[in-house]
Amino acid sequence: MFKFVPSKIVKQFEAGGDLITLRYPKMKDVRGAMTFINALLEERARIRMSKKVTLREERKWLKGLTNDIKQGMKISLVIEARGSQVGSVALVRRAKPPSPIDHWAEFGIALAKQFRHRGIAERASRALFRLGKSLWKLKFVRSTYDADNVASATLHRKLGFKIITRIPRGAKYNNKYIDEISLVKDLN
Ligand SMILES: CC(C)(COP(=O)(O)OP(=O)(O)OC[C@H]1O[C@@H](n2cnc3c(N)ncnc32)[C@H](O)[C@@H]1OP(=O)(O)O)[C@@H](O)C(=O)NCCC(=O)NCCS
Protein backbone atom coordinates (compact mmCIF):
# COMPACT_ATOMS: atom_id res chain seq x y z
CA MET A 1 0.00 0.00 0.00
CA PHE A 2 1.32 3.44 -1.00
CA LYS A 3 2.03 5.79 1.89
CA PHE A 4 2.26 9.46 0.94
CA VAL A 5 5.33 11.08 2.48
CA PRO A 6 5.34 14.86 1.87
CA SER A 7 8.62 16.13 0.38
CA LYS A 8 9.95 12.61 -0.23
CA ILE A 9 12.68 12.70 -2.87
CA VAL A 10 12.10 10.49 -5.92
CA LYS A 11 15.18 11.39 -7.96
CA GLN A 12 18.05 13.87 -8.17
CA PHE A 13 20.17 14.68 -11.20
CA GLU A 14 22.42 17.40 -12.54
CA ALA A 15 21.32 19.57 -15.49
CA GLY A 16 23.14 22.60 -16.83
CA GLY A 17 25.11 23.10 -13.62
CA ASP A 18 22.11 22.82 -11.27
CA LEU A 19 21.13 19.98 -8.97
CA ILE A 20 17.54 19.08 -9.89
CA THR A 21 15.36 17.37 -7.30
CA LEU A 22 12.12 15.54 -8.08
CA ARG A 23 10.04 15.21 -4.93
CA TYR A 24 6.52 14.91 -3.62
CA PRO A 25 4.83 18.19 -2.63
CA LYS A 26 4.33 19.48 0.90
CA MET A 27 1.98 22.17 2.29
CA LYS A 28 4.91 24.53 2.87
CA ASP A 29 5.36 24.67 -0.94
CA VAL A 30 2.33 26.94 -1.23
CA ARG A 31 4.10 30.27 -1.79
CA GLY A 32 6.66 28.80 -4.21
CA ALA A 33 3.94 26.91 -6.07
CA MET A 34 1.90 30.11 -6.46
CA THR A 35 4.94 32.04 -7.73
CA PHE A 36 5.74 29.26 -10.20
CA ILE A 37 2.23 28.98 -11.63
CA ASN A 38 1.71 32.75 -11.81
CA ALA A 39 4.99 33.19 -13.72
CA LEU A 40 3.73 30.65 -16.31
CA LEU A 41 0.45 32.57 -16.59
CA GLU A 42 2.35 35.84 -16.95
CA GLU A 43 4.34 34.24 -19.80
CA ARG A 44 1.10 32.92 -21.32
CA ALA A 45 2.60 29.41 -21.35
CA ARG A 46 0.47 26.55 -22.65
CA ILE A 47 -1.03 25.38 -19.39
CA ARG A 48 -4.69 24.57 -18.79
CA MET A 49 -5.30 27.72 -16.72
CA SER A 50 -5.89 31.32 -17.64
CA LYS A 51 -6.23 33.29 -14.39
CA LYS A 52 -3.53 33.97 -11.82
CA VAL A 53 -4.00 32.38 -8.41
CA THR A 54 -3.97 33.90 -4.93
CA LEU A 55 -2.16 32.38 -1.96
CA ARG A 56 -5.52 31.31 -0.54
CA GLU A 57 -6.55 29.56 -3.79
CA GLU A 58 -3.15 27.88 -4.04
CA ARG A 59 -3.39 26.61 -0.45
CA LYS A 60 -6.80 25.12 -1.20
CA TRP A 61 -5.46 23.57 -4.41
CA LEU A 62 -2.44 22.08 -2.59
CA LYS A 63 -4.70 20.55 0.06
CA GLY A 64 -6.81 18.97 -2.69
CA LEU A 65 -3.67 17.75 -4.43
CA THR A 66 -2.38 16.10 -1.25
CA ASN A 67 -5.73 14.38 -0.85
CA ASP A 68 -5.71 13.23 -4.50
CA ILE A 69 -2.22 11.77 -4.08
CA LYS A 70 -3.34 9.84 -0.99
CA GLN A 71 -6.44 8.56 -2.84
CA GLY A 72 -4.38 7.29 -5.78
CA MET A 73 -5.82 9.89 -8.14
CA LYS A 74 -2.57 11.77 -8.81
CA ILE A 75 1.17 11.30 -8.77
CA SER A 76 2.44 14.85 -8.69
CA LEU A 77 6.08 15.83 -8.32
CA VAL A 78 7.67 19.19 -7.67
CA ILE A 79 10.76 19.90 -9.78
CA GLU A 80 13.10 21.88 -7.55
CA ALA A 81 16.36 23.74 -8.21
CA ARG A 82 18.27 26.31 -6.15
CA GLY A 83 15.73 25.85 -3.34
CA SER A 84 12.73 26.91 -5.47
CA GLN A 85 10.01 25.18 -7.45
CA VAL A 86 10.98 25.35 -11.13
CA GLY A 87 8.59 22.79 -12.50
CA SER A 88 5.79 20.35 -12.00
CA VAL A 89 5.09 16.96 -13.52
CA ALA A 90 2.05 14.79 -12.92
CA LEU A 91 0.04 11.70 -13.77
CA VAL A 92 -3.68 12.05 -13.21
CA ARG A 93 -6.38 9.40 -13.14
CA ARG A 94 -9.87 10.28 -14.31
CA ALA A 95 -11.67 8.05 -11.81
CA LYS A 96 -10.92 6.84 -8.33
CA PRO A 97 -9.38 3.34 -8.34
CA PRO A 98 -10.46 0.61 -8.56
CA SER A 99 -12.11 1.52 -11.85
CA PRO A 100 -12.30 0.17 -15.42
CA ILE A 101 -9.84 2.91 -16.44
CA ASP A 102 -7.27 2.58 -13.66
CA HIS A 103 -4.67 1.13 -16.05
CA TRP A 104 -3.93 4.54 -17.63
CA ALA A 105 -3.40 8.14 -16.52
CA GLU A 106 -3.01 11.56 -18.10
CA PHE A 107 0.36 13.27 -18.23
CA GLY A 108 1.10 16.94 -17.59
CA ILE A 109 4.32 18.94 -17.34
CA ALA A 110 5.49 22.56 -17.09
CA LEU A 111 8.88 24.10 -16.42
CA ALA A 112 9.91 27.64 -15.52
CA LYS A 113 11.29 29.43 -18.57
CA GLN A 114 14.90 29.73 -17.39
CA PHE A 115 15.13 25.93 -16.80
CA ARG A 116 14.00 24.78 -20.24
CA HIS A 117 16.22 23.23 -22.94
CA ARG A 118 18.38 21.33 -20.45
CA GLY A 119 16.73 17.93 -20.80
CA ILE A 120 14.98 18.36 -17.43
CA ALA A 121 11.50 17.69 -18.83
CA GLU A 122 12.60 14.49 -20.53
CA ARG A 123 14.36 13.08 -17.45
CA ALA A 124 11.59 14.12 -15.05
CA SER A 125 8.94 12.56 -17.32
CA ARG A 126 10.80 9.27 -17.59
CA ALA A 127 11.16 9.13 -13.78
CA LEU A 128 7.43 9.88 -13.43
CA PHE A 129 6.46 7.10 -15.85
CA ARG A 130 8.63 4.59 -13.94
CA LEU A 131 6.77 5.61 -10.80
CA GLY A 132 3.38 5.23 -12.54
CA LYS A 133 4.36 1.76 -13.65
CA SER A 134 5.62 0.60 -10.26
CA LEU A 135 3.00 2.27 -8.02
CA TRP A 136 -0.11 2.01 -10.19
CA LYS A 137 0.85 -0.75 -12.67
CA LEU A 138 -0.04 1.63 -15.52
CA LYS A 139 -0.17 0.16 -19.01
CA PHE A 140 -0.12 3.45 -20.88
CA VAL A 141 -0.14 7.22 -20.49
CA ARG A 142 -2.36 9.66 -22.38
CA SER A 143 -1.44 13.23 -23.20
CA THR A 144 -2.42 16.24 -25.29
CA TYR A 145 -0.78 19.39 -26.59
CA ASP A 146 -1.79 22.38 -28.68
CA ALA A 147 -0.87 21.65 -32.31
CA ASP A 148 1.47 24.67 -32.49
CA ASN A 149 3.35 23.90 -29.24
CA VAL A 150 6.69 22.91 -30.82
CA ALA A 151 8.49 22.34 -27.50
CA SER A 152 5.79 19.99 -26.29
CA ALA A 153 5.60 18.17 -29.64
CA THR A 154 9.37 17.56 -29.55
CA LEU A 155 9.27 16.41 -25.93
CA HIS A 156 6.43 13.95 -26.60
CA ARG A 157 8.22 12.54 -29.65
CA LYS A 158 11.44 12.07 -27.64
CA LEU A 159 9.48 10.31 -24.90
CA GLY A 160 8.02 7.83 -27.40
CA PHE A 161 4.41 9.06 -27.51
CA LYS A 162 2.38 8.15 -30.59
CA ILE A 163 -0.19 10.54 -32.04
CA ILE A 164 -3.71 9.08 -31.92
CA THR A 165 -5.81 11.92 -33.26
CA ARG A 166 -6.10 15.62 -33.90
CA ILE A 167 -9.14 17.35 -32.45
CA PRO A 168 -10.06 20.40 -34.53
CA ARG A 169 -10.39 23.50 -32.32
CA GLY A 170 -9.72 21.38 -29.22
CA ALA A 171 -7.95 24.25 -27.45
CA LYS A 172 -7.81 28.04 -27.37
CA TYR A 173 -4.83 30.35 -27.20
CA ASN A 174 -5.06 34.15 -27.26
CA ASN A 175 -8.78 33.80 -28.06
CA LYS A 176 -8.05 31.77 -31.18
CA TYR A 177 -9.00 28.13 -31.65
CA ILE A 178 -6.13 25.69 -32.09
CA ASP A 179 -6.24 21.99 -32.92
CA GLU A 180 -5.39 19.68 -30.07
CA ILE A 181 -3.11 16.68 -30.58
CA SER A 182 -3.98 13.58 -28.58
CA LEU A 183 -1.30 10.97 -27.83
CA VAL A 184 -0.56 7.71 -26.08
CA LYS A 185 2.66 6.21 -24.71
CA ASP A 186 2.82 2.49 -24.06
CA LEU A 187 4.54 1.66 -20.77
CA ASN A 188 5.05 -2.07 -21.38
C1 LIG B 1 7.30 21.56 -22.95
C2 LIG B 1 8.40 21.79 -21.93
C3 LIG B 1 8.00 21.07 -20.63
C4 LIG B 1 9.73 21.19 -22.46
O1 LIG B 1 10.70 21.33 -21.44
P1 LIG B 1 12.29 21.23 -21.69
O2 LIG B 1 12.95 20.91 -20.37
O3 LIG B 1 12.72 22.41 -22.44
O4 LIG B 1 12.42 19.95 -22.57
P2 LIG B 1 13.75 19.12 -22.72
O5 LIG B 1 14.93 20.01 -22.51
O6 LIG B 1 13.67 17.84 -21.92
O7 LIG B 1 13.70 18.82 -24.26
C5 LIG B 1 13.11 17.69 -24.84
C6 LIG B 1 13.32 17.84 -26.32
O8 LIG B 1 12.46 18.88 -26.79
C7 LIG B 1 13.25 19.87 -27.46
N1 LIG B 1 12.68 21.19 -27.23
C8 LIG B 1 12.46 21.79 -26.04
N2 LIG B 1 11.96 23.01 -26.26
C9 LIG B 1 11.88 23.18 -27.60
C10 LIG B 1 11.44 24.23 -28.44
N3 LIG B 1 10.97 25.38 -27.91
N4 LIG B 1 11.48 24.05 -29.77
C11 LIG B 1 11.92 22.90 -30.30
N5 LIG B 1 12.36 21.85 -29.56
C12 LIG B 1 12.32 21.99 -28.23
C13 LIG B 1 14.61 19.74 -26.87
O9 LIG B 1 15.61 20.26 -27.76
C14 LIG B 1 14.74 18.26 -26.67
O10 LIG B 1 15.11 17.58 -27.85
P3 LIG B 1 16.67 17.19 -28.10
O11 LIG B 1 17.06 16.33 -26.91
O12 LIG B 1 16.62 16.47 -29.39
O13 LIG B 1 17.41 18.47 -28.10
C15 LIG B 1 8.64 23.30 -21.65
O14 LIG B 1 8.89 23.95 -22.85
C16 LIG B 1 7.47 24.00 -20.92
O15 LIG B 1 7.31 23.87 -19.71
N6 LIG B 1 6.65 24.77 -21.69
C17 LIG B 1 5.56 25.53 -21.12
C18 LIG B 1 4.42 24.64 -20.64
C19 LIG B 1 4.04 23.62 -21.68
O16 LIG B 1 3.93 23.91 -22.87
N7 LIG B 1 3.82 22.38 -21.21
C20 LIG B 1 3.40 21.29 -22.07
C21 LIG B 1 1.92 21.35 -22.24
S1 LIG B 1 1.37 19.96 -23.19
The ligand as a Tripos MOL2 file, in Angstrom:
@<TRIPOS>MOLECULE
LIG
   48    50     1     0     0
SMALL
NO_CHARGES

@<TRIPOS>ATOM
      1 C1          7.2970   21.5620  -22.9520 C.3       1 LIG1
      2 C2          8.4040   21.7900  -21.9260 C.3       1 LIG1
      3 C3          8.0050   21.0660  -20.6330 C.3       1 LIG1
      4 C4          9.7280   21.1940  -22.4630 C.3       1 LIG1
      5 O1         10.6970   21.3260  -21.4400 O.3       1 LIG1
      6 P1         12.2860   21.2260  -21.6950 P.3       1 LIG1
      7 O2         12.9490   20.9080  -20.3740 O.co2     1 LIG1
      8 O3         12.7250   22.4090  -22.4380 O.co2     1 LIG1
      9 O4         12.4170   19.9510  -22.5720 O.3       1 LIG1
     10 P2         13.7540   19.1190  -22.7240 P.3       1 LIG1
     11 O5         14.9260   20.0130  -22.5060 O.co2     1 LIG1
     12 O6         13.6680   17.8440  -21.9200 O.co2     1 LIG1
     13 O7         13.6950   18.8210  -24.2550 O.3       1 LIG1
     14 C5         13.1140   17.6880  -24.8420 C.3       1 LIG1
     15 C6         13.3190   17.8390  -26.3170 C.3       1 LIG1
     16 O8         12.4570   18.8830  -26.7850 O.3       1 LIG1
     17 C7         13.2480   19.8660  -27.4630 C.3       1 LIG1
     18 N1         12.6800   21.1870  -27.2330 N.ar      1 LIG1
     19 C8         12.4600   21.7920  -26.0410 C.ar      1 LIG1
     20 N2         11.9630   23.0130  -26.2570 N.ar      1 LIG1
     21 C9         11.8790   23.1830  -27.6020 C.ar      1 LIG1
     22 C10        11.4410   24.2330  -28.4350 C.ar      1 LIG1
     23 N3         10.9670   25.3810  -27.9120 N.pl3     1 LIG1
     24 N4         11.4760   24.0500  -29.7710 N.ar      1 LIG1
     25 C11        11.9240   22.8960  -30.2990 C.ar      1 LIG1
     26 N5         12.3620   21.8510  -29.5600 N.ar      1 LIG1
     27 C12        12.3240   21.9950  -28.2280 C.ar      1 LIG1
     28 C13        14.6150   19.7440  -26.8740 C.3       1 LIG1
     29 O9         15.6090   20.2640  -27.7560 O.3       1 LIG1
     30 C14        14.7400   18.2560  -26.6660 C.3       1 LIG1
     31 O10        15.1150   17.5820  -27.8480 O.3       1 LIG1
     32 P3         16.6730   17.1860  -28.0960 P.3       1 LIG1
     33 O11        17.0560   16.3330  -26.9130 O.co2     1 LIG1
     34 O12        16.6230   16.4750  -29.3880 O.co2     1 LIG1
     35 O13        17.4090   18.4720  -28.0990 O.co2     1 LIG1
     36 C15         8.6390   23.2980  -21.6490 C.3       1 LIG1
     37 O14         8.8890   23.9460  -22.8550 O.3       1 LIG1
     38 C16         7.4710   24.0020  -20.9250 C.2       1 LIG1
     39 O15         7.3120   23.8730  -19.7110 O.2       1 LIG1
     40 N6          6.6540   24.7700  -21.6870 N.am      1 LIG1
     41 C17         5.5570   25.5320  -21.1160 C.3       1 LIG1
     42 C18         4.4210   24.6390  -20.6400 C.3       1 LIG1
     43 C19         4.0350   23.6170  -21.6830 C.2       1 LIG1
     44 O16         3.9270   23.9140  -22.8670 O.2       1 LIG1
     45 N7          3.8210   22.3830  -21.2080 N.am      1 LIG1
     46 C20         3.3980   21.2900  -22.0670 C.3       1 LIG1
     47 C21         1.9250   21.3490  -22.2380 C.3       1 LIG1
     48 S1          1.3680   19.9630  -23.1900 S.3       1 LIG1
@<TRIPOS>BOND
     1     1     2 1
     2     2     3 1
     3     2     4 1
     4     2    36 1
     5     4     5 1
     6     5     6 1
     7     6     7 2
     8     6     8 1
     9     6     9 1
    10     9    10 1
    11    10    11 2
    12    10    12 1
    13    10    13 1
    14    13    14 1
    15    14    15 1
    16    15    16 1
    17    15    30 1
    18    16    17 1
    19    17    18 1
    20    17    28 1
    21    18    19 ar
    22    18    27 ar
    23    19    20 ar
    24    20    21 ar
    25    21    22 ar
    26    21    27 ar
    27    22    23 1
    28    22    24 ar
    29    24    25 ar
    30    25    26 ar
    31    26    27 ar
    32    28    29 1
    33    28    30 1
    34    30    31 1
    35    31    32 1
    36    32    33 2
    37    32    34 1
    38    32    35 1
    39    36    37 1
    40    36    38 1
    41    38    39 2
    42    38    40 1
    43    40    41 1
    44    41    42 1
    45    42    43 1
    46    43    44 2
    47    43    45 1
    48    45    46 1
    49    46    47 1
    50    47    48 1
@<TRIPOS>SUBSTRUCTURE
     1 LIG1         1 GROUP 0 **** ****
